């Protein structure tokens, strides 16, 4: 319908990477800022909370800057699969959630990260 817009695809991938990165950097920072309190709220050990937080921050930086982009995005996919597993099988949260957020948000970030994996994040990366 608007083929002339495809010339901006790499800008779109950059915007996608920035959005994904901002969300995961802030989430990871919350894990690392007070891992003991955060571990209690999400039901993980303190050490696993630190590992997840570090994974989110490092993955986010990789995605934002385009360094090991596919590996970084795939790592974030794995983290989100863990979150979905916890929400479905441990917390018994529905897709939309009831009293809390469902796992639709997590699934959206899996798909966003898969787009980054499949495209290597577009042309505007520090390392391709």
Contact map, one row per residue, 1 for C-alpha under 8 A:
11100000000000000000000000000000000000000000000000000000000000000000000000000000000000000000000000000000000000000000000000000000
11111100000000000000000000000000000000000000000000000000000000000000000000000000000000000000000000000000000000000000000000000000
11111100000000000000000000000000000000000000000000000000000000000000000000000000000000000000000000000000000000000000000000000000
01111110000000000000000000000000000000000000000000000000000000000000000000000000000000000000000000000000000000000000000000000000
01111111100000000000000000000000000000000000000000000000000000000000000000000000000000000000000000000000000000000000000000000000
01111111100000000000000000000000000000000000000000000000000000000000000000000000000000000000000000000000000000000000000000000000
00011111110000000000000000000000000000000000000000000000000000000000000000000000000000000000000000000000000000000000000000000000
00001111111100000000000000000000000000000000000000000000000000000000000000000000000000000000000000000000000000000000000000000000
00001111111110000000000000000000000000000000000000000000000000000000000000000000000000000000000000000000000000000000000001000000
00000011111111000000000000000000000000000000000000000000000000000000000000000000000000000000000000000000000000000000000011110000
00000001111111100000000000000000000000000000000000000000000000000000000000000000000000000000000000000000000000000000000001010000
00000001111111110000000000000000000000000000000000000000000000000000000000000000000000000000000000000000000000000000000000000000
00000000111111111000000000000000000000000000000000000000000000000000000000000000000000000000000000000000000000000001000011000000
00000000011111111100000000000000000000000000000000000000000000010000000000000000000000000000000000000000000000000000000011010000
00000000001111111110000000000000000000000000000000000000000000000000000000000000000000000000000000000000000000000000000000000000
00000000000111111111000000000000000000000000000000000000000000000000000000000000000000000000000000000000000000010000000000000000
00000000000011111111100000000000000000000000000000000000000000110000000000000000000000000000000000000000000000000001000010000000
00000000000001111111110000000000000000000000000000000000000000110000000000000000000000000000000000000000000000000000000000000000
00000000000000111111111000000000000000000000000000000000000000000000000000000000000000000000000000000000000000000000000000000000
00000000000000011111111100000000000000000000000000000000000100110000000000000000000000000000000000000000000010011000000000000000
00000000000000001111111110000000000000000000000000000000001110110000000000000000000000000000000000000000000000000000000000000000
00000000000000000111111111000000000000000000000000000000000100000000000000000000000000000000000000000000000000000000000000000000
00000000000000000011111111100000000000000000000000000000000000000000000000000000000000000000000000000000000000000000000000000000
00000000000000000001111111110000000000000000000000000001101100000000000000000000000000000000000000000000000000000000000000000000
00000000000000000000111111111000000000000000000000000001110110000000000000000000000000000000000000000000000000000000000000000000
00000000000000000000011111111100000000000000000000000000100000000000000000000000000000000000000000000000000000000000000000000000
00000000000000000000001111111110000000000000000000001001100000000000000000000000000000000000000000000000000000000000000000000000
00000000000000000000000111111111000000000000000000011111100000000000000000000000000000000000000000000000000000000000000000000000
00000000000000000000000011111111100000000000000000001000100000000000000000000000000000000000000000000000000000000000000000000000
00000000000000000000000001111111111001000000000000001000000000000000000000000000000000000000000000000000000000000000000000000000
00000000000000000000000000111111111001100000000011011000000000000000000000000000000000000000000000000000000000000000000000000000
00000000000000000000000000011111111000000000000011001100000000000000000000000000000000000000000000000000000000000000000000000000
00000000000000000000000000001111111000000000000000000000000000000000000000000000000000000000000000000000000000000000000000000000
00000000000000000000000000000111111111000000000000000000000000000000000000000000000000000000000000000000000000000000000000000000
00000000000000000000000000000111111111100000011011000000000000000000000000000000000000000000000000000000000000000000000000000000
00000000000000000000000000000000011111110000010000000000000000000000000000000000000000000000000000000000000000000000000000000000
00000000000000000000000000000000011111111000000000000000000000000000000000000000000000000000000000000000000000000000000000000000
00000000000000000000000000000110011111111100010010000000000000000000000000000000000000000000000000000000000000000000000000000000
00000000000000000000000000000010001111111111110010000000000000000000000000000000000000000000000000000000000000000000000000000000
00000000000000000000000000000000000111111111100000000000000000000000000000000000000000000000000000000000000000000000000000000000
00000000000000000000000000000000000011111110000000000000000000000000000000000000000000000000000000000000000000000000000000000000
00000000000000000000000000000000000001111111000000000000000000000000000000000000000000000000000000000000000000000000000000000000
00000000000000000000000000000000000000111111100000000000000000000000000000000000000000000000000000000000000000000000000000000000
00000000000000000000000000000000000000110111110110000000000000000000000000000000000000000000000000000000000000000000000000000000
00000000000000000000000000000000000000110011111110000000000000000000000000000000000000000000000000000000000000000000000000000000
00000000000000000000000000000000001101100001111111000000000000000000000000000000000000000000000000000000000000000000000000000000
00000000000000000000000000000000001000000000111111100000000000000000000000000000000000000000000000000000000000000000000000000000
00000000000000000000000000000000000000000001111111110000000000000000000000000000000000000000000000000000000000000000000000000000
00000000000000000000000000000011001001100001111111111000000000000000000000000000000000000000000000000000000000000000000000000000
00000000000000000000000000000011001000000000011111111100000000000000000000000000000000000000000000000000000000000000000000000000
00000000000000000000000000000000000000000000001111111110000000000000000000000000000000000000000000000000000000000000000000000000
00000000000000000000000000010010000000000000000111111111000000000000000000000010000000000000000000000000000000000000000000000000
00000000000000000000000000111111000000000000000011111111100000000000000000000000000000000000000000000000000000000000000000000000
00000000000000000000000000010001000000000000000001111111110000000000000000000000000000000000000000000000000000000000000000000000
00000000000000000000000000010000000000000000000000111111111000000000000000110010000000000000000000000000000000000000000000000000
00000000000000000000000110110000000000000000000000011111111100000000000000010010000000000000000000000000000000000000000000000000
00000000000000000000000111111000000000000000000000001111111110000000000000000000000000000000000000000000000000000000000000000000
00000000000000000000000010000000000000000000000000000111111111000000000100000000000000000000000000000000000000000000000000000000
00000000000000000000100100000000000000000000000000000011111111100000000110110000000000000000000000000000000000000000000000000000
00000000000000000001110110000000000000000000000000000001111111110000000110010000000000000000000000000000000000000000000000000000
00000000000000000000100010000000000000000000000000000000111111111110000000000000000000000000000000000000000000000000000000000000
00000000000000000000000000000000000000000000000000000000011111111111100110000000000000000000000000000000000000000000000000000000
00000000000000001101100000000000000000000000000000000000001111111111110110000000000000000000000000000000000000000000000010000000
00000000000001001101100000000000000000000000000000000000000111111100000000000000000000000000000000000000000000000000000000000000
00000000000000000000000000000000000000000000000000000000000011111110100000000000000000000000000000000000000000000000000000001100
00000000000000000000000000000000000000000000000000000000000011111111100000000000000000000000000000000000000000000000000010011111
00000000000000000000000000000000000000000000000000000000000011101111100100000000000000000000000000000000000000000000000000001111
00000000000000000000000000000000000000000000000000000000000001100111111100000000000000000000000000000000000000000000000000000011
00000000000000000000000000000000000000000000000000000000000001101111111110000000000000000000000000000000000000000001100110000011
00000000000000000000000000000000000000000000000000000000000000100001111111000000000000000000000000000000000000000001110110000000
00000000000000000000000000000000000000000000000000000000000000000001111111100000000000000000000000000000000000000000100000000000
00000000000000000000000000000000000000000000000000000000011101100011111111110000000000000000000000000000000000000000000000000000
00000000000000000000000000000000000000000000000000000000001101100000111111111000000000000000000000000000000000001101100000000000
00000000000000000000000000000000000000000000000000000000000000000000011111111100000000000000000000000000000000001100100000000000
00000000000000000000000000000000000000000000000000000010001000000000001111111110000000000000000000000000000000000000000000000000
00000000000000000000000000000000000000000000000000000011001100000000000111111111000000000000000000000000000001001000000000000000
00000000000000000000000000000000000000000000000000000000000000000000000011111111100000000000000000000000000011001100000000000000
00000000000000000000000000000000000000000000000000000000000000000000000001111111110000000000000000000000000000000000000000000000
00000000000000000000000000000000000000000000000000010011000000000000000000111111111000000000000000000000000000000000000000000000
00000000000000000000000000000000000000000000000000000000000000000000000000011111111100000000000000000000011011000000000000000000
00000000000000000000000000000000000000000000000000000000000000000000000000001111111110000000000000000000010001000000000000000000
00000000000000000000000000000000000000000000000000000000000000000000000000000111111111000000000000000000000000000000000000000000
00000000000000000000000000000000000000000000000000000000000000000000000000000011111111100000000000000000010000000000000000000000
00000000000000000000000000000000000000000000000000000000000000000000000000000001111111110000000000000010011000000000000000000000
00000000000000000000000000000000000000000000000000000000000000000000000000000000111111111100000000000000000000000000000000000000
00000000000000000000000000000000000000000000000000000000000000000000000000000000011111111110000000000000000000000000000000000000
00000000000000000000000000000000000000000000000000000000000000000000000000000000001111111111110000000110000000000000000000000000
00000000000000000000000000000000000000000000000000000000000000000000000000000000000111111111110000000010000000000000000000000000
00000000000000000000000000000000000000000000000000000000000000000000000000000000000011111111100000000000000000000000000000000000
00000000000000000000000000000000000000000000000000000000000000000000000000000000000011111111000000000000000000000000000000000000
00000000000000000000000000000000000000000000000000000000000000000000000000000000000001111111100000000000000000000000000000000000
00000000000000000000000000000000000000000000000000000000000000000000000000000000000000111111110000000000000000000000000000000000
00000000000000000000000000000000000000000000000000000000000000000000000000000000000000111011111111011110000000000000000000000000
00000000000000000000000000000000000000000000000000000000000000000000000000000000000000110001111111000110000000000000000000000000
00000000000000000000000000000000000000000000000000000000000000000000000000000000000000000000111110000111000000000000000000000000
00000000000000000000000000000000000000000000000000000000000000000000000000000000000000000000111111001111000000000000000000000000
00000000000000000000000000000000000000000000000000000000000000000000000000000000000000000000111111111110000000000000000000000000
00000000000000000000000000000000000000000000000000000000000000000000000000000000000000000000110111111100000000000000000000000000
00000000000000000000000000000000000000000000000000000000000000000000000000000000000000000000000011111000000000000000000000000000
00000000000000000000000000000000000000000000000000000000000000000000000000000000000000000000100011111100000000000000000000000000
00000000000000000000000000000000000000000000000000000000000000000000000000000000000000000000100111111110000000000000000000000000
00000000000000000000000000000000000000000000000000000000000000000000000000000000000000100000111111011111100000000000000000000000
00000000000000000000000000000000000000000000000000000000000000000000000000000000000100110000111110001111111000000000000000000000
00000000000000000000000000000000000000000000000000000000000000000000000000000000000000000000001100000111111100000000000000000000
00000000000000000000000000000000000000000000000000000000000000000000000000000000000000000000000000000111111110000000000000000000
00000000000000000000000000000000000000000000000000000000000000000000000000000001101100000000000000000011111111000000000000000000
00000000000000000000000000000000000000000000000000000000000000000000000000000001000100000000000000000011111111100000000000000000
00000000000000000000000000000000000000000000000000000000000000000000000000000000000000000000000000000001111111110000000000000000
00000000000000000001000000000000000000000000000000000000000000000000000000001001000000000000000000000000111111111000000000000000
00000000000000000000000000000000000000000000000000000000000000000000000000011001100000000000000000000000011111111100000000000000
00000000000000000000000000000000000000000000000000000000000000000000000000000000000000000000000000000000001111111110000000000000
00000000000000010001000000000000000000000000000000000000000000000000000000000000000000000000000000000000000111111111000000000000
00000000000000000001000000000000000000000000000000000000000000000000000011011000000000000000000000000000000011111111100000000000
00000000000000000000000000000000000000000000000000000000000000000000000011001000000000000000000000000000000001111111110000000000
00000000000000000000000000000000000000000000000000000000000000000000000000000000000000000000000000000000000000111111111010000000
00000000000010001000000000000000000000000000000000000000000000000000110010000000000000000000000000000000000000011111111111000000
00000000000000000000000000000000000000000000000000000000000000000000111011000000000000000000000000000000000000001111111110000000
00000000000000000000000000000000000000000000000000000000000000000000010000000000000000000000000000000000000000000111111110000000
00000000000000000000000000000000000000000000000000000000000000000000000000000000000000000000000000000000000000000011111111000000
00000000000000000000000000000000000000000000000000000000000000000000110000000000000000000000000000000000000000000001111111000001
00000000010011001000000000000000000000000000000000000000000000100100110000000000000000000000000000000000000000000011111111111000
00000000111011000000000000000000000000000000000000000000000000000000000000000000000000000000000000000000000000000001001111111000
00000000010000000000000000000000000000000000000000000000000000000000000000000000000000000000000000000000000000000000000011111001
00000000011001000000000000000000000000000000000000000000000000000100000000000000000000000000000000000000000000000000000011111100
00000000000000000000000000000000000000000000000000000000000000001110000000000000000000000000000000000000000000000000000011111111
00000000000000000000000000000000000000000000000000000000000000001110000000000000000000000000000000000000000000000000000000011111
00000000000000000000000000000000000000000000000000000000000000000111100000000000000000000000000000000000000000000000000000001111
00000000000000000000000000000000000000000000000000000000000000000111100000000000000000000000000000000000000000000000000100101111
